[in-house]
Structures are given as C-alpha cells and as structure tokens.
Amino acid sequence: MNNFEAIIVRAEQCNNMSELKQLHDEVAFLLSSFSISFSCIFEVYDMLCMCHDAFMKQALSLAEREVDRKGIGKKPSSFCWFVMGSSGRKEPTIWTDQDNGVIFSCFCNEKEECYVYMREYARVGVLFLNEIGYPYCSGYVMATNRRWLKEADDWNEQIDKYVANEHIDDIRYLSMLADMRPIYGEYALANQLKTTLYKKIAATFSLRSRMIDSVRIPIVPIGPFGRVYVERWGEKSGMVDIKQGGYVQLSYMLKWVAVQKQFIDAHSTFERLTRWYDENGCSQQQFERIKEALETFLYFRLRCSLEGTNLVIHHLSKEEKKRLKRALAVAKRVQRDARKWV
C-alpha cells in the first residue's frame, strides 16, 4: 500500500491536469498488478477512495484558483463540493464517472453575484475532473446542473419539495443525496444539509414504502435452486451485471437503514452495516452473511472495472461460483425482508 500513499502525496503537489491524469492512470496500473482477495477488499477500496479524493481535491483546488484569477462574480463566504453515488459511499471503482454537487453560503443581498461565481467554478471544476479521468455523468448529476448547485437556504427549500412531492424522480434525488459526502471546502455545510435531509426523510412515514420499492428492483439474477441467470444473447451473452444484480440491492437497503437510524457519518455500505449490527439491528449471522456478500460484490465490481467488462460466469473458478451464488442468495433475501428493516 506504500505505493498508493506515495501517489497521494504526489497528487497533493500537482499543479496541472496532465500530472493528475497520469497519477490516476498509475493507480489503475498498480491495482491491475496487485494481488486482490475477498478478505482484503474493504482495505483496497479505502485506499482507492483516498486516491480518488486526493485527485479530485487537487483538481478542485486548481479550479478555484482559476476562477479567482478571472474575478468572475463574488466568491461566497463558504462553499462545499460533495460527491454522491459510489464515490459518496467510498466504493468507487477505477474509472468512476462524476456524481457531484455544491452547496454554498452567503449574505442574502450577495446571492445573485455568488451564483455567478459558483456556476463558473462548477463549470471549471467539472471540466478539470473530466480531464483527469472522471467522465461526465450521462445523467447530468453534476454541479453544472442547477439542480445540484444551490445556496444553503435554496437547498433546504428543494429538499422540502422532494419530501413533500414523493414523485418517483423526487425519491431518486433523495436517494442520491442520502449518499452525499463532502470532499472539498467547508465540510460543515454539506454535513448540516445531510443531517437535515436524514431527519426529514425519517420523519415522513409515507416515504417508507417508496424506499422499499427502490430495494426491490432490479431483480437479483438467481433462481430458487441456485441457478444464476446470465445474459443469453448479444455481446453480453454469459455475463452477469454485478452492480445491478446484487450490489445495488444491498447498498440501497443499508442506505435506507442508515437514514432511518440517523447514521449520518456512516458513508460506506460496510460502515452502515457495522453500525446497524452494533445497535442490534441484525443478528451476528445476518451480519456475517451480508458482509460476505458485500465483499463478493465489491471484489467482482473492482475486477470487472480493471478488465473493462461485465462478469463472465464461465471464467470463474469453482469456489468463486459458489461464493457468487451465496452472495446473490443473500441479496435476494434482503429484497424479500427489506420491509422488516427499513
């Protein structure tokens, strides 16, 4: 792991995008030659997340300097850039796209000019992140989208609307925000917003069924007798989508458990599982089964990321197939029992 720590130190000293992109590529090369096992997968993701954070922080720092140099608008008294999705959960693979937003604070009479500054900062920040290897989000969940860049009071007003409307899109936006994690700027701004979000969702009982619906889809690709369903046709024939076929179900269930239990500072799925177990939310047997399933899905997700493909079943060893089947069975059971826990 010393090589990764050295890369982080070098990232903090970078002054241009090409150097940061080179370091991003170097992490991919190191991981491809690194002996990754199921048992060490959480440690690998922790180190990988630290590398991603270092790259993004430096890019955002350089973006801030660039916008300051231009003198556009008025810089707010404080702001925070946050990530969502797998980055928010500290579970990014090698080539993860952007899922980010910004919250800022300023005096009311300066809000308009501060928006001018922050929108330019978002534009440059997202551009720099793309240049160092974080592709633009296909769903436009980025700070350049006005939905994801707001002043603190505007953010609170927007969350109230999401909670009150309970439309399918509103539930999706709440789900994204539930994974928010600050990475640059004044962390207290994002943490306060997340605290407000968790309290408002937990206090709205009618949202519970909508949360469970998000856990119950998509279908876990395993039959009643342990047969794994693979893609039958096309270029993905014989493959399983690990993300949609098991990981999503576990991460969503534990996300909504974290919201209900107010685990504000538990970011990763494993952190949420551990907090839930520590507070007697599940038995030791359930904890061990979910932990093993999570290790399995994270391991295969990282492997697929390195190989640039979905999981090919017939390429797995006998033991890997057994482990995958156990993990899929756990994910299916989690879907079935979600109403008990969320």
C-alpha positions as CSV (number, residue, x, y, z in Angstrom):
1,M,0.0,0.0,0.0
2,N,3.0,2.3,0.3
3,N,2.9,3.0,-3.4
4,F,-0.6,4.3,-3.2
5,E,0.3,6.5,-0.3
6,A,3.2,8.0,-2.3
7,I,0.8,8.7,-5.2
8,I,-1.5,10.6,-2.8
9,V,1.5,12.8,-1.6
10,R,2.4,13.5,-5.3
11,A,-1.2,14.4,-6.1
12,E,-1.2,17.0,-3.4
13,Q,1.7,18.7,-5.1
14,C,0.4,18.6,-8.7
15,N,-0.1,21.9,-10.5
16,N,-1.7,20.7,-13.7
17,M,-4.3,18.3,-15.1
18,S,-1.9,16.1,-17.1
19,E,0.1,15.2,-14.0
20,L,-3.1,14.3,-12.1
21,K,-4.3,12.2,-15.1
22,Q,-1.0,10.4,-15.1
23,L,-1.3,9.6,-11.4
24,H,-4.9,8.3,-12.0
25,D,-3.6,6.0,-14.7
26,E,-0.8,4.9,-12.4
27,V,-3.3,3.8,-9.7
28,A,-5.1,1.7,-12.3
29,F,-1.8,0.1,-13.3
30,L,-0.8,-0.7,-9.7
31,L,-4.2,-2.2,-8.9
32,S,-4.0,-4.4,-12.0
33,S,-0.8,-5.9,-10.7
34,F,-1.9,-6.0,-7.1
35,S,-3.0,-9.3,-5.5
36,I,-6.6,-8.6,-4.6
37,S,-8.6,-11.0,-2.5
38,F,-12.0,-11.1,-1.0
39,S,-10.6,-10.8,2.6
40,C,-8.7,-7.5,1.9
41,I,-11.3,-5.9,-0.4
42,F,-12.5,-3.3,2.1
43,E,-8.9,-2.1,2.7
44,V,-8.3,-1.9,-1.1
45,Y,-11.4,0.3,-1.5
46,D,-10.4,2.5,1.4
47,M,-7.0,3.2,-0.3
48,L,-8.6,3.6,-3.7
49,C,-11.1,6.1,-2.3
50,M,-8.3,8.1,-0.7
51,C,-6.5,8.3,-4.1
52,H,-9.7,9.4,-5.8
53,D,-10.3,12.0,-3.1
54,A,-6.7,13.3,-3.4
55,F,-7.0,13.7,-7.2
56,M,-10.4,15.4,-7.1
57,K,-9.4,17.7,-4.2
58,Q,-6.4,18.9,-6.1
59,A,-8.3,19.4,-9.3
60,L,-11.0,21.4,-7.5
61,S,-8.3,23.5,-5.7
62,L,-6.8,24.3,-9.1
63,A,-10.2,25.1,-10.5
64,E,-10.9,27.5,-7.5
65,R,-7.6,29.3,-8.2
66,E,-8.5,29.6,-11.9
67,V,-11.9,31.2,-11.2
68,D,-10.4,33.5,-8.6
69,R,-7.9,34.7,-11.2
70,K,-10.7,35.5,-13.6
71,G,-12.5,37.6,-11.0
72,I,-16.0,36.5,-12.0
73,G,-18.9,37.2,-9.7
74,K,-18.4,37.3,-5.9
75,K,-16.9,34.4,-4.0
76,P,-19.2,33.2,-1.2
77,S,-18.1,33.2,2.4
78,S,-18.1,29.4,2.3
79,F,-18.9,26.5,0.0
80,C,-18.6,22.8,-0.2
81,W,-18.2,20.4,-3.1
82,F,-19.7,17.0,-2.4
83,V,-19.8,13.6,-4.2
84,M,-22.6,11.1,-4.4
85,G,-23.1,7.6,-5.8
86,S,-20.3,5.1,-5.3
87,S,-17.9,7.9,-4.6
88,G,-20.2,9.1,-1.8
89,R,-20.3,5.6,-0.4
90,K,-16.4,5.3,-0.6
91,E,-16.9,2.4,-3.0
92,P,-15.7,3.8,-6.4
93,T,-14.1,1.5,-8.9
94,I,-11.1,2.6,-11.0
95,W,-12.9,4.6,-13.7
96,T,-15.9,6.1,-12.0
97,D,-17.9,8.9,-13.6
98,Q,-18.9,12.2,-11.9
99,D,-21.7,12.4,-9.4
100,N,-21.3,15.7,-7.6
101,G,-23.0,18.8,-6.3
102,V,-22.2,22.1,-4.4
103,I,-23.7,23.9,-1.5
104,F,-22.6,27.5,-0.6
105,S,-23.5,30.1,2.0
106,C,-23.6,33.9,1.5
107,F,-25.4,37.1,2.6
108,C,-28.9,37.4,1.0
109,N,-28.0,40.6,-0.8
110,E,-25.0,38.9,-2.4
111,K,-26.7,35.7,-3.5
112,E,-27.1,36.6,-7.2
113,E,-23.4,37.5,-7.6
114,C,-22.3,34.5,-5.6
115,Y,-24.3,32.2,-8.0
116,V,-22.4,33.8,-10.9
117,Y,-19.1,32.8,-9.2
118,M,-20.2,29.3,-8.2
119,R,-21.6,28.5,-11.6
120,E,-18.3,29.4,-13.2
121,Y,-16.5,27.4,-10.5
122,A,-18.8,24.4,-11.2
123,R,-18.0,24.7,-15.0
124,V,-14.3,24.7,-14.5
125,G,-14.3,22.1,-11.7
126,V,-16.3,19.6,-13.7
127,L,-14.1,20.3,-16.8
128,F,-10.9,19.7,-14.7
129,L,-12.3,16.5,-13.2
130,N,-13.1,15.2,-16.7
131,E,-9.6,16.0,-17.8
132,I,-8.0,13.9,-15.1
133,G,-10.1,10.8,-15.8
134,Y,-13.6,11.3,-14.3
135,P,-16.1,11.2,-17.3
136,Y,-19.1,13.5,-17.3
137,C,-22.2,11.9,-15.8
138,S,-24.5,10.6,-18.5
139,G,-27.5,11.6,-16.3
140,Y,-26.1,15.1,-15.7
141,V,-25.8,14.6,-12.0
142,M,-23.1,17.3,-11.7
143,A,-22.5,20.7,-10.2
144,T,-23.0,22.3,-13.6
145,N,-26.7,21.2,-13.4
146,R,-28.6,23.9,-11.4
147,R,-30.4,21.1,-9.6
148,W,-27.1,20.2,-7.9
149,L,-25.7,23.6,-7.2
150,K,-27.6,25.7,-4.7
151,E,-27.2,28.2,-1.8
152,A,-27.9,26.6,1.6
153,D,-31.4,28.1,2.0
154,D,-32.3,27.1,-1.5
155,W,-31.1,23.5,-0.8
156,N,-33.3,23.3,2.2
157,E,-36.3,24.5,0.2
158,Q,-35.5,22.0,-2.5
159,I,-35.4,19.1,-0.1
160,D,-38.7,20.1,1.4
161,K,-40.2,19.9,-2.1
162,Y,-38.7,16.4,-2.7
163,V,-40.0,15.1,0.5
164,A,-43.5,16.6,0.1
165,N,-44.0,15.5,-3.6
166,E,-42.8,11.9,-3.3
167,H,-42.8,11.6,-7.1
168,I,-40.6,8.8,-8.4
169,D,-38.0,11.4,-9.5
170,D,-38.1,13.0,-6.1
171,I,-37.3,9.7,-4.5
172,R,-34.4,9.2,-6.8
173,Y,-33.0,12.6,-6.0
174,L,-33.4,11.9,-2.3
175,S,-31.6,8.6,-2.7
176,M,-28.7,10.3,-4.4
177,L,-28.4,13.0,-1.7
178,A,-28.5,10.3,1.0
179,D,-25.1,9.2,-0.1
180,M,-23.6,12.7,-0.2
181,R,-20.0,13.1,1.2
182,P,-18.1,16.3,1.3
183,I,-14.6,16.3,-0.3
184,Y,-13.6,20.0,-0.8
185,G,-14.4,23.2,1.0
186,E,-16.3,23.8,4.2
187,Y,-17.4,20.3,5.2
188,A,-19.9,21.5,7.8
189,L,-22.2,22.9,5.1
190,A,-22.7,19.5,3.5
191,N,-22.9,17.7,6.8
192,Q,-25.6,20.0,8.0
193,L,-27.5,19.6,4.8
194,K,-27.2,15.8,5.1
195,T,-28.4,15.9,8.7
196,T,-31.4,17.9,7.7
197,L,-32.1,15.5,4.8
198,Y,-32.0,12.4,7.0
199,K,-34.2,13.9,9.7
200,K,-36.9,15.0,7.2
201,I,-36.9,11.6,5.4
202,A,-37.1,9.6,8.6
203,A,-39.9,11.8,9.9
204,T,-42.0,11.2,6.8
205,F,-43.6,7.8,7.2
206,S,-45.2,7.7,3.8
207,L,-41.7,7.6,2.2
208,R,-41.0,4.2,3.8
209,S,-42.8,2.2,1.1
210,R,-41.1,4.2,-1.6
211,M,-37.8,3.4,-0.1
212,I,-38.6,-0.3,0.0
213,D,-39.6,-0.2,-3.7
214,S,-36.1,1.0,-4.6
215,V,-34.6,-2.0,-2.8
216,R,-36.9,-4.5,-4.6
217,I,-35.7,-3.6,-8.0
218,P,-33.9,-4.7,-10.1
219,I,-34.4,-8.5,-9.9
220,V,-31.5,-10.5,-8.5
221,P,-30.5,-13.0,-11.2
222,I,-30.7,-16.2,-9.2
223,G,-33.3,-18.9,-9.3
224,P,-34.9,-20.9,-6.4
225,F,-32.4,-23.8,-6.9
226,G,-29.3,-21.6,-7.1
227,R,-29.1,-21.2,-10.8
228,V,-27.5,-17.9,-11.9
229,Y,-29.3,-16.2,-14.7
230,V,-27.0,-14.7,-17.3
231,E,-27.5,-12.7,-20.4
232,R,-28.5,-15.1,-23.2
233,W,-27.9,-13.0,-26.3
234,G,-25.6,-10.4,-27.8
235,E,-22.2,-9.2,-26.8
236,K,-23.0,-9.7,-23.1
237,S,-24.0,-13.3,-23.5
238,G,-23.0,-15.4,-20.5
239,M,-22.4,-12.3,-18.3
240,V,-23.9,-11.0,-15.1
241,D,-24.2,-7.3,-14.2
242,I,-22.8,-7.4,-10.6
243,K,-23.8,-3.8,-9.9
244,Q,-27.5,-4.2,-10.8
245,G,-27.6,-7.9,-9.9
246,G,-26.7,-7.7,-6.2
247,Y,-24.6,-4.8,-5.1
248,V,-27.4,-2.2,-5.6
249,Q,-29.9,-4.1,-3.5
250,L,-27.5,-4.4,-0.5
251,S,-26.3,-0.8,-0.7
252,Y,-29.8,0.6,-1.1
253,M,-31.2,-1.4,1.8
254,L,-28.4,-0.3,4.1
255,K,-28.6,3.3,2.9
256,W,-32.3,3.5,4.0
257,V,-31.4,1.8,7.3
258,A,-28.8,4.5,7.8
259,V,-31.4,7.2,7.1
260,Q,-34.0,5.6,9.5
261,K,-31.3,5.2,12.2
262,Q,-29.7,8.6,11.5
263,F,-26.2,7.2,10.8
264,I,-25.1,10.5,9.3
265,D,-21.4,9.8,9.4
266,A,-21.6,6.2,8.1
267,H,-20.7,6.6,4.5
268,S,-19.8,3.2,3.1
269,T,-22.1,0.3,2.9
270,F,-19.9,-1.7,5.3
271,E,-19.8,1.2,7.8
272,R,-23.6,1.3,7.7
273,L,-23.8,-2.5,8.2
274,T,-21.4,-2.3,11.1
275,R,-23.4,0.5,12.8
276,W,-26.6,-1.4,12.3
277,Y,-25.2,-4.6,13.8
278,D,-23.6,-2.6,16.8
279,E,-27.1,-1.2,17.6
280,N,-28.6,-4.7,17.5
281,G,-30.4,-4.1,14.2
282,C,-29.4,-7.6,12.9
283,S,-28.1,-10.8,14.3
284,Q,-24.4,-11.9,14.0
285,Q,-25.4,-14.5,11.5
286,Q,-27.1,-11.9,9.3
287,F,-24.2,-9.5,9.7
288,E,-21.7,-12.2,8.6
289,R,-23.8,-13.2,5.6
290,I,-24.3,-9.7,4.4
291,K,-20.7,-8.8,5.0
292,E,-19.5,-11.8,2.9
293,A,-22.0,-10.9,0.1
294,L,-20.8,-7.3,0.1
295,E,-17.1,-8.4,-0.1
296,T,-18.1,-10.6,-3.0
297,F,-19.9,-7.9,-5.0
298,L,-17.2,-5.3,-4.3
299,Y,-14.5,-7.7,-5.3
300,F,-16.1,-8.6,-8.6
301,R,-17.0,-5.0,-9.3
302,L,-13.4,-3.9,-9.0
303,R,-12.2,-6.9,-11.1
304,C,-14.7,-6.0,-13.8
305,S,-13.6,-2.4,-13.7
306,L,-10.0,-3.5,-14.2
307,E,-10.9,-5.9,-17.0
308,G,-13.4,-3.4,-18.6
309,T,-16.2,-5.9,-18.9
310,N,-19.1,-7.5,-17.0
311,L,-18.6,-10.7,-15.0
312,V,-18.3,-13.8,-17.3
313,I,-19.6,-16.8,-15.3
314,H,-17.6,-19.5,-17.1
315,H,-14.4,-17.6,-16.3
316,L,-14.8,-18.1,-12.6
317,S,-13.3,-20.8,-10.5
318,K,-15.5,-23.4,-8.8
319,E,-15.1,-21.6,-5.4
320,E,-15.8,-18.2,-7.0
321,K,-19.0,-19.5,-8.4
322,K,-20.1,-20.9,-5.0
323,R,-19.3,-17.5,-3.4
324,L,-21.2,-15.6,-6.1
325,K,-24.3,-17.8,-5.6
326,R,-24.2,-17.3,-1.9
327,A,-24.0,-13.5,-2.4
328,L,-26.8,-13.4,-4.9
329,A,-29.0,-15.5,-2.5
330,V,-28.3,-13.0,0.3
331,A,-29.2,-10.1,-1.9
332,K,-32.4,-11.8,-2.9
333,R,-33.2,-12.4,0.8
334,V,-32.5,-8.8,1.6
335,Q,-35.0,-7.7,-1.1
336,R,-37.6,-10.0,0.4
337,D,-37.1,-8.9,4.0
338,A,-36.5,-5.2,3.4
339,R,-39.8,-4.2,4.9
340,K,-38.7,-5.6,8.3
341,W,-35.7,-3.3,8.4
342,V,-36.4,-0.1,6.6
